[in-house]
């Protein structure tokens, strides 16, 4: 799949997710392979130029995290030159415009999905963005407030006409919950309307759902969100089974994966930025266990990283004895990177 000046292969993309799509999750995914384009969390454009790239949890990045798309939350074209100059300094590989976030706090600030109700404001944003970068410029949307073919068609045509290189469509209406089956057939409509790559997003959590989505939507690629935190190897599975990449099938050690994720937080993030991100990840990762809610509850109740680690090791010892041989029980030893269990 070609988007702007970049070839994305395999056409599997990580969705931007607040509190989740950071360096520790991205390198967890990369350890299995199969990802075509990584993403940052949603970045507040107004604060971005002042962020310290070495300290900001939103911008911490290791050399292997590439290609990496930076997703922007903005409400107007104001400050775009400064914001895009910062993204160029950060060596962004692509820039994504958030036009679909349904969160009330985002909408009240005039961003996210509220922008779809103001196409002319979006037109100005895209025009200004296109003037200020030669990088691939993408956008992510939902289907809108209601199922209105003409309104959605006009909006998508406007985006493509003003220079958007690739469009990701989360196949739900703005107010529809994640539990509602996505309307992949509407992505097929978008594919017919515009001649740029279209990526499908929404409830893709397995090889079978990825295959069904591609068949129903005809999308050029798929974007995966929450399932990436549950099973970071999902991209490798889909790349191997659907796109026939010669990736080895590996035995998944959940405790080792969790340990590597936690270690990445300790190594890359400031102390006050670690625990919240571990709790957010654990909420999803725990779904791998029949009694995973106990792991999530134990970590959620922790007041320090040490508490969280000790409680997680205790859970793994009781529920995953086959995967605990490489775990470091002592948090002090864990921080030092010592092996042993």
C-alpha positions as CSV (number, residue, x, y, z in Angstrom):
1,X,0.0,0.0,0.0
2,X,1.4,3.4,-1.0
3,X,0.6,6.5,1.1
4,X,2.2,9.7,-0.1
5,X,5.9,9.0,-0.5
6,X,6.0,5.9,1.7
7,X,5.2,2.2,1.0
8,X,3.5,0.6,4.0
9,X,4.1,-3.1,4.0
10,X,2.5,-5.2,5.3
11,X,-0.6,-2.9,5.3
12,X,-1.1,-3.3,9.0
13,X,-1.2,-0.1,11.2
14,X,-1.2,0.6,14.9
15,X,-4.0,2.8,16.0
16,X,-3.2,5.9,18.2
17,X,-4.6,5.3,21.7
18,X,-4.2,7.6,24.7
19,X,-2.1,6.0,27.4
20,X,-1.3,3.0,25.3
21,X,0.4,3.8,22.0
22,X,3.8,4.7,23.5
23,X,7.3,3.4,23.1
24,X,6.9,0.4,25.4
25,X,3.9,-1.0,23.5
26,X,5.5,-0.2,20.1
27,X,8.7,-2.1,20.9
28,X,6.6,-5.0,22.3
29,X,4.8,-5.2,18.9
30,X,8.1,-4.9,17.0
31,X,9.6,-7.8,18.9
32,X,7.1,-10.1,17.0
33,X,7.2,-8.3,13.6
34,X,4.5,-7.8,11.1
35,X,3.7,-4.1,11.6
36,X,3.8,-1.7,8.7
37,X,3.2,1.6,10.4
38,X,3.5,2.5,14.1
39,X,1.7,5.4,15.8
40,X,2.2,7.8,18.7
41,X,-0.6,8.6,21.1
42,X,-2.9,11.4,20.2
43,X,-0.7,14.6,20.6
44,X,-2.1,17.9,21.7
45,X,-0.9,20.3,18.9
46,X,-0.9,23.4,21.2
47,X,1.6,21.8,23.6
48,X,3.8,20.0,21.1
49,X,6.4,22.6,20.2
50,X,7.3,23.0,23.9
51,X,7.6,19.3,24.6
52,X,11.0,17.9,25.5
53,X,11.6,15.0,23.2
54,X,13.8,13.2,25.7
55,X,11.5,13.5,28.6
56,X,7.9,13.6,27.3
57,X,6.2,10.3,27.6
58,X,4.4,11.1,24.4
59,X,7.6,11.5,22.4
60,X,10.0,9.0,23.8
61,X,11.2,6.9,20.9
62,X,13.9,4.3,20.4
63,X,15.8,4.0,17.1
64,X,13.9,0.9,16.0
65,X,10.5,2.5,16.2
66,X,10.1,3.2,12.5
67,X,8.2,4.1,10.5
68,X,6.3,6.1,13.1
69,X,3.2,8.3,12.4
70,X,2.6,11.2,14.8
71,X,-1.1,11.9,15.4
72,X,-2.2,15.4,16.0
73,X,-5.2,16.7,17.9
74,X,-6.0,20.2,16.7
75,X,-9.0,22.4,16.2
76,X,-7.8,25.0,13.7
77,X,-5.0,25.8,11.4
78,X,-3.4,28.1,14.0
79,X,0.1,27.2,15.0
80,X,0.4,24.5,12.3
81,X,3.7,25.9,11.0
82,X,5.3,25.7,14.5
83,X,3.8,22.3,15.2
84,X,4.9,20.8,11.9
85,X,8.4,22.2,12.3
86,X,8.6,20.4,15.6
87,X,7.4,17.1,14.0
88,X,10.1,17.5,11.4
89,X,12.7,17.9,14.2
90,X,11.3,14.8,15.8
91,X,11.9,12.9,12.5
92,X,8.3,12.0,12.1
93,X,7.7,9.5,9.2
94,X,4.1,10.6,8.7
95,X,1.6,13.0,10.2
96,X,-2.0,12.0,11.0
97,X,-4.9,14.4,11.7
98,X,-7.4,13.3,14.3
99,X,-10.9,14.0,12.9
100,X,-12.7,11.1,14.7
101,X,-12.1,11.0,18.4
102,X,-15.6,10.9,20.1
103,X,-14.4,11.8,23.6
104,X,-16.6,14.6,25.1
105,X,-13.6,16.6,26.4
106,X,-12.0,16.5,22.9
107,X,-15.3,17.5,21.2
108,X,-15.9,20.4,23.7
109,X,-12.5,21.8,22.8
110,X,-13.4,21.8,19.1
111,X,-11.3,18.8,18.1
112,X,-11.8,15.1,17.1
113,X,-15.1,14.1,15.6
114,X,-16.6,17.5,16.1
115,X,-14.6,18.7,13.2
116,X,-16.6,16.5,10.8
117,X,-19.5,18.8,11.4
118,X,-17.5,21.8,10.1
119,X,-16.0,20.7,6.7
120,X,-14.8,24.2,5.8
121,X,-12.7,24.5,9.0
122,X,-11.3,21.1,8.2
123,X,-10.5,22.2,4.7
124,X,-8.5,25.1,6.0
125,X,-6.6,22.8,8.4
126,X,-5.7,20.3,5.7
127,X,-4.7,23.1,3.3
128,X,-2.4,24.6,5.9
129,X,-1.0,21.2,6.9
130,X,-0.3,20.3,3.3
131,X,1.6,23.6,2.7
132,X,3.8,22.9,5.7
133,X,5.0,19.4,5.1
134,X,6.1,17.0,2.3
135,X,5.6,14.1,4.7
136,X,2.7,11.7,4.1
137,X,-0.3,13.4,5.5
138,X,-3.1,11.1,6.7
139,X,-6.4,11.5,8.5
140,X,-8.6,9.3,10.8
141,X,-12.4,9.7,10.8
142,X,-15.6,8.0,12.0
143,X,-18.7,7.6,9.8
144,X,-20.3,10.8,11.3
145,X,-23.2,11.6,13.5
146,X,-25.7,9.7,11.4
147,X,-25.5,7.4,8.3
148,X,-25.6,10.1,5.6
149,X,-23.9,8.9,2.4
150,X,-23.8,12.3,0.7
151,X,-22.4,14.1,3.7
152,X,-19.7,11.4,4.2
153,X,-18.9,11.3,0.5
154,X,-18.5,15.0,0.3
155,X,-16.2,15.1,3.4
156,X,-14.0,12.2,2.1
157,X,-13.7,13.8,-1.4
158,X,-12.7,17.1,0.2
159,X,-10.0,15.4,2.3
160,X,-8.6,13.7,-0.8
161,X,-8.9,16.8,-2.9
162,X,-7.0,18.9,-0.4
163,X,-4.0,16.6,-0.2
164,X,-4.7,13.8,2.4
165,X,-2.6,10.8,1.2
166,X,-4.4,8.1,3.2
167,X,-7.7,7.9,5.1
168,X,-8.4,5.6,8.0
169,X,-12.1,5.0,8.7
170,X,-13.3,3.8,12.1
171,X,-16.5,2.1,10.9
172,X,-18.8,3.4,13.6
173,X,-20.9,6.5,14.1
174,X,-19.6,9.0,16.6
175,X,-21.9,7.9,19.5
176,X,-21.7,4.1,18.9
177,X,-19.8,2.1,21.5
178,X,-17.1,-0.4,20.8
179,X,-19.5,-3.2,21.6
180,X,-21.5,-2.3,18.5
181,X,-20.6,-4.3,15.4
182,X,-18.6,-2.0,13.0
183,X,-20.1,-1.1,9.7
184,X,-17.3,-2.4,7.5
185,X,-19.6,-2.2,4.4
186,X,-19.5,1.6,4.7
187,X,-15.7,1.5,4.3
188,X,-16.4,-0.2,0.9
189,X,-18.5,2.9,0.0
190,X,-15.6,5.2,0.9
191,X,-13.3,3.1,-1.3
192,X,-15.5,3.7,-4.2
193,X,-15.6,7.5,-3.7
194,X,-11.9,8.3,-3.4
195,X,-8.7,7.2,-5.1
196,X,-6.3,7.3,-2.2
197,X,-5.6,4.3,0.1
198,X,-8.4,3.6,2.6
199,X,-7.6,1.8,5.9
200,X,-10.3,0.0,7.9
201,X,-10.5,0.3,11.7
202,X,-12.8,-1.2,14.3
203,X,-13.1,-4.5,16.2
204,X,-10.2,-6.2,14.3
205,X,-8.8,-8.6,17.0
206,X,-7.8,-11.8,15.2
207,X,-6.8,-13.2,11.9
208,X,-10.4,-14.2,11.2
209,X,-11.8,-10.8,11.9
210,X,-9.0,-9.2,9.8
211,X,-9.8,-11.4,6.9
212,X,-13.6,-10.7,7.2
213,X,-13.0,-7.0,7.4
214,X,-10.8,-7.0,4.3
215,X,-13.3,-9.1,2.4
216,X,-16.3,-6.9,3.4
217,X,-14.7,-3.5,3.1
218,X,-12.1,-4.0,0.3
219,X,-9.8,-1.8,2.4
220,X,-6.2,-1.3,1.4
221,X,-5.1,-2.0,4.9
222,X,-6.3,-2.4,8.5
223,X,-5.6,-0.5,11.6
224,X,-5.6,-2.3,15.0
225,X,-6.2,-0.6,18.3
226,X,-7.1,-2.2,21.7
227,X,-6.3,-5.8,20.5
228,X,-2.7,-4.7,20.1
229,X,-2.4,-4.2,23.8
230,X,-4.1,-7.6,24.5
231,X,-2.0,-9.5,22.0
232,X,1.0,-7.5,20.7
233,X,1.8,-10.4,18.4
234,X,-1.5,-10.0,16.4
235,X,0.2,-8.1,13.6
236,X,2.7,-11.0,13.1
237,X,-0.2,-13.5,13.0
238,X,-2.1,-11.5,10.4
239,X,1.0,-10.7,8.4
240,X,1.9,-14.4,8.3
241,X,-1.6,-15.8,7.6
242,X,-3.0,-13.2,5.3
243,X,-0.1,-11.4,3.7
244,X,2.2,-14.5,3.7
245,X,5.2,-12.9,5.3
246,X,7.8,-15.5,6.3
247,X,7.6,-14.7,10.0
248,X,8.4,-17.5,12.4
249,X,5.7,-18.8,14.7
250,X,6.9,-18.3,18.2
251,X,5.8,-19.6,21.6
252,X,4.3,-16.7,23.5
253,X,5.5,-16.3,27.1
254,X,3.1,-13.9,28.6
255,X,5.1,-13.3,31.8
256,X,8.2,-12.5,29.8
257,X,6.3,-10.1,27.5
258,X,4.9,-8.3,30.6
259,X,8.4,-8.2,32.1
260,X,9.9,-6.7,28.9
261,X,7.1,-4.1,28.7
262,X,7.6,-3.1,32.3
263,X,11.3,-2.9,31.9
264,X,10.8,-0.6,28.9
265,X,8.7,1.7,31.1
266,X,11.4,1.8,33.8
267,X,14.2,2.4,31.3
268,X,12.5,5.1,29.1
269,X,10.0,7.0,31.2
270,X,10.3,9.4,34.1
271,X,9.3,7.7,37.4
272,X,6.0,9.6,37.7
273,X,5.0,8.5,34.1
274,X,5.4,4.7,34.6
275,X,2.7,3.4,36.9
276,X,-0.3,4.9,35.1
277,X,0.9,3.4,31.8
278,X,1.5,0.0,33.4
279,X,-2.1,0.0,34.8
280,X,-3.5,1.0,31.4
281,X,-1.7,-1.8,29.6
282,X,-2.5,-4.4,32.3
283,X,-6.2,-3.7,31.9
284,X,-6.0,-5.1,28.4
285,X,-3.1,-7.6,28.7
286,X,-4.9,-9.3,31.6
287,X,-7.6,-10.5,29.2
288,X,-5.2,-13.3,28.1
289,X,-5.9,-15.1,31.4
290,X,-9.1,-16.8,32.6
291,X,-8.7,-15.0,35.9
292,X,-7.1,-12.0,34.4
293,X,-9.4,-9.6,36.2
294,X,-7.4,-10.5,39.4
295,X,-4.2,-9.4,37.7
296,X,-5.8,-6.1,36.6
297,X,-7.2,-5.5,40.0
298,X,-4.0,-6.2,41.8
299,X,-2.0,-3.8,39.5
300,X,-4.7,-1.2,39.6
301,X,-4.6,-1.1,43.4
302,X,-0.9,-0.6,43.5
303,X,0.6,2.7,44.7
304,X,4.1,2.1,43.3
305,X,5.8,0.3,40.5
306,X,7.4,-2.0,43.1
307,X,3.9,-2.9,44.5
308,X,2.6,-3.5,41.0
309,X,5.6,-5.7,40.0
310,X,5.5,-7.9,43.1
311,X,1.8,-8.4,42.7
312,X,2.1,-9.3,39.0
313,X,4.9,-11.8,39.8
314,X,2.7,-13.3,42.4
315,X,-0.2,-13.6,39.9
316,X,2.0,-15.2,37.3
317,X,3.4,-17.7,39.8
318,X,-0.2,-18.8,40.6
319,X,-1.6,-18.8,37.0
320,X,1.3,-19.3,34.5
321,X,3.9,-21.5,36.0
322,X,5.3,-22.5,32.6
323,X,6.2,-18.9,31.8
324,X,7.8,-17.7,35.1
325,X,11.3,-19.2,34.8
326,X,12.8,-16.0,33.6
327,X,11.0,-13.6,35.9
328,X,12.9,-11.4,38.3
329,X,11.0,-11.5,41.6
330,X,12.8,-8.8,43.4
331,X,12.0,-5.3,42.0
332,X,15.4,-4.0,42.9
333,X,17.0,-6.8,40.9
334,X,14.5,-6.2,38.2
335,X,15.4,-2.5,37.9
336,X,19.1,-3.6,37.7
337,X,18.2,-6.0,35.0
338,X,19.4,-9.1,36.8
339,X,18.1,-12.5,35.7
340,X,16.8,-15.2,37.8
341,X,13.4,-16.3,39.2
